[in-house]
Every structure is written in structure tokens, then in C-alpha cells.
Amino acid sequence: MHRLCWLTLALGVLPSPAPGQEKKQPKPDPVFAKITDVPGLPRVLLIGDSISMGYTLPVRKLFDGKANVHRVLENGGPTTNGVAKIDKWLNVNGSNKWDVIHFNWGLHDLKVTKEGNQVNPDEYEKNLRQLVKKLKATGAKLIWATTTPVPEGKLSPPRKNEDVILYNTISLKIMKEEGVAVNDLYAAVLPKQKEWQRKENVHFTDAGSRTLADLVFKAINQELGPKTK
């Protein structure tokens, strides 16, 4: 081995990449950008998975000059993730004072694994009740978003729309008991599913995400009332 190469390896020093071969760092997702509040405007928190990530930026645009729209700084995942991190999420960007919280869990819980759903229906109900209790303690107005439909075809990871219906039924029972407002995204999407949603994919086209954003904006705006006028 060449003496220089041997010395480089012995010292644990890696050679610099050739010009043009530097590894590019991925750009930070603007969905997770730090939000600096505009004083005097109401504060809104979005909690959800990648479906909510898709409508976060257009919702912020719709509320420009009317409300400060924050979101949890990650894919919210299943209810188990929510239970583990909800206290941290409620203090995102340094404050736990919220006027409205728009939230959802479901698509990750109902993933089909070899053992069944990732979070079984009974555990989902238990976790969701615990999360709603935490959210209500903030004093914010709450809006539950029903889980959006699962399209036909071979999905990865596997999901079944019959599970969406089951988990939505569980969640709607809880929200009715707790007096939580509902933004029924499932019902809104179902007749337009092929138009708004990607093929064999739970995610939405850009146009579909903008349509969801319109629905989320209307639901939040209704709860904010005069604060956004």
C-alpha cells in the first residue's frame, strides 16, 4: 500500500471528495420551518401525519395576516407516538397557548402488519381518549379531522379502507362524547378520491392537498370566529 494511503487510514483521515462530488445535504422541509408569531394574531396548531404535512403550507398561506399557524415538527405518526410526545408538541416554538388545535391520528395506527393493525382498535381508542384529555387541558378549541380514505390497489405499507371506517367510527364516538368539533375530511374526499388522491397511494396530489387546505381553513376559521375578521 502506498505510504500516504496507509498513513491516511492509520490516522482515520478521509480524503476530501473531488470537486463536484461533494455530498449534497437535503434541503430542510419548509413545512417544519420555525414560525415567528405576529403579535396580536391567534395561534393555531396542526397535529397530524404526512397528510397534514401536505396541507400545512397552503393553510398558512390562507391564514396569512389572520393567524399564526404552527404544526408539530415531524410526521405525527400513530397515537402511540402522540402519547409519547404530546407534551413536547404542545410547546412547539416555545409556547403552549393555543386558540385552536386541528388534529388527527389514524392512517399509521391502522397499517396492516403480520400481527394485525400497527395499533389495534382498542389501543387506538385508549390512546385517543388520553390525547383528547391532554388537548382539552390547553383550553384551546379543538377540531378533529377524520382519517382520509384508503384507495384501492396494492399499497405499501398495506392498509384497508374498511379499517379507516372502523377507526373513524371509534374516533367520532369519542369526539361526540367530548364535545369536540369535527372536520369530516373522509366524507369530503370520498366522492372525489380518484381526482384528488394519488393512485394506489394514501397521499394527495398538490391540487388535492390544496383542496384539503381549503377545508381545514374553513373549519379553523369557523372556530376562531371574530379573531380573524
N, C-alpha and C positions, 0 to 999 in steps of 0.2 A: 504494500500500500504506500502511496506517496506520503512522504513525511508530513506535508502540510495537511492532507486529509486526515492522517492519523491524529495529529495534534488537535485538529478541529473537533474530531469525535471525542477525544480524551477530555477536552475542556467543556464539552457539551455545548459548543457554539455552532449554530446552524448557519450556513452561508446565506447571504441575502439573495432574494429572488431576482432573477434577471429583469431588467426594465420591461414593463408591460405584462409581467407575470404576477404582480402583487395580488394577493387575495383581497377581493373587494368585500368590505363589510356591508351587510344588508342595511338598507335604509330603515330607520325606525318607523313603525307604523303610525301614521298621523292620528289614527283612532285613539292611540294611547298618549297623545301629546298632553303635557301639563296644561291645565286650564287656569288662567288667572281671572278671578271673578271681577266683573264690572260692578262696583259698589251700587247698592240700591236695587239690583235686579234679583228676582227669585232664583233659588238654587234647585236644580233638578239632577237626580242621579238615575242612570240607566244601569240595570243589572241584567246580565244575560250572556248567552254563548255567542258563537260566531254569527248567528242570525242577527242578533242585536248589534254586533260589530259592523255588519253590512249597512244598517240604517243609522248608525251613530252620527256620521259626518253630515248627511243631509238633514237630520233632525237639528243639529247645531246650527246649520245654515238657516233653517226655518225660524229658529228662535233668536237669530242674531239681533241684538239690541233689545230683546224682550226677556231673556232668561239666560242664566249660566248653566250650560248642560255638561255635566261630568259623567263619566262611566267608570266602572271597575277596570283596573289597569291590566286585565287579562281576559282570556276566554273564561266565562264563569263556570263552564262545565256542569257536572251533575250537582244535585243537592248536597252530596257528601262534601264536595269542595266548598259549597256555600256555608255549610255548618262550620267547617274548619276556619274559614276566612272572613266571615261576615263582619266581625268587629273591626278588622283592618279595613275592609271595603267601605264601611260606613264612615270612616275617617279619611277617605281618599282626598288628596290635595289639602290636608290639614284642617278639615272642619267636618263635624258630624251634624251640622244644622241643615236640614233639607226641607224644602217646601213640598216637593213631590218626588216619589220614588216609583219608577216604572220597572217592573221586574218579571223575570221568567226563569224557570228551570224545567227541563223535561226531555229534550232530544238526547242528551247524554245519558240521563237516567235509564231511558228505555232501549238503549243499544242492546242488541241481542248477542250474548256470549254463549260459550259452551255450557255455562251453569245457569243460563236464563238471562233475564234483563240485568244490566250492569247494576242498577239499584231496583230491587223488586218493589212492586206496588205498595206493600205495607210499609217498607222502609221509606219510600218516597213520601207517603202521607205523613209519617212521623217527622221526617226531616223538614218537610214543607211547613208543617204546623210550628215547629221550632223557629224556623226562619221568619215566618209571618209575625210571630210574637216579638222577635228582635226588631223587625222593621217597624212595627206599630209603636214600639217604645221610643222611637225617634220623634214622634209627634207629627211626622210628615203625612201628607195624603198619599195613599198607596194605590197603585194601578197594577193589576195582574194581567199579563199578556198570555193568552192561551198559546200552547205549543202549535207551531205551524205543521201542515200536513207532510207526510212522507210520500213521495211519488212512487209509482210502480217501477219495477225493474230490479236489477241486481245492484244493490247499494253496498258500499264499503265505508264504514262497518255496516253490517246488516241492521235494518230497522223495519218495523211493520206499522202500517197506519192504524191497524186495529189497536195497537198499543198506545198510539197517540190519543185515540178516542178514550181509552181506559184511563190514561194518566190525566187527560183533560177533565174527565168526569170527577176524578179524585180532587183535582185542584179546584174545580168550580164549587164543589161541595164545601171545601174549606173557606173559600173566599166569600161564599154566601153566609156561612156561619160567622165569619169575622167582619162582615160589612165592608169588604174590600171591593173597589170598583174593578170592572173587568173590561179589557180591550180584547175583543174576540178576534184575534188575528187568524185563527183557524178557520172560522166561518167566512171571513173576508177573502182568504186566499183560495179556499177550496174550489169555487167555480172558475177561478182564473189561474189555476195551478199550472197548467201547461204553458200559459202565456208568461207568467211571472217567474216560474221556478226552472232551474236547470234540469236537463234530462238525467234521470237516474241519480239525482243529487238533491240533498235536502236544502242546498243553498239557492240563492236567488240571483237572477240576472241583475245588472246595475239598475235597469228600469224597475225591476221587481222590488229591489231594496228601497228605491226612491218612493215607490208606492206604499211600502210598509212605513217609511218615514212619515208620509202624509198622515197615515192612520195613527201613528204614535204621537205626532204633533197635535192632532185634534184631541186625542184623549188627554194628554197632559195639559193642553191649553184650557180644556174644559174644567179641570181640577184647579188650575191656577186662577181662573176667573179674572177679576178686575186687576190682578197683579201684572198682567201682560198687556193691558189696554193702554 
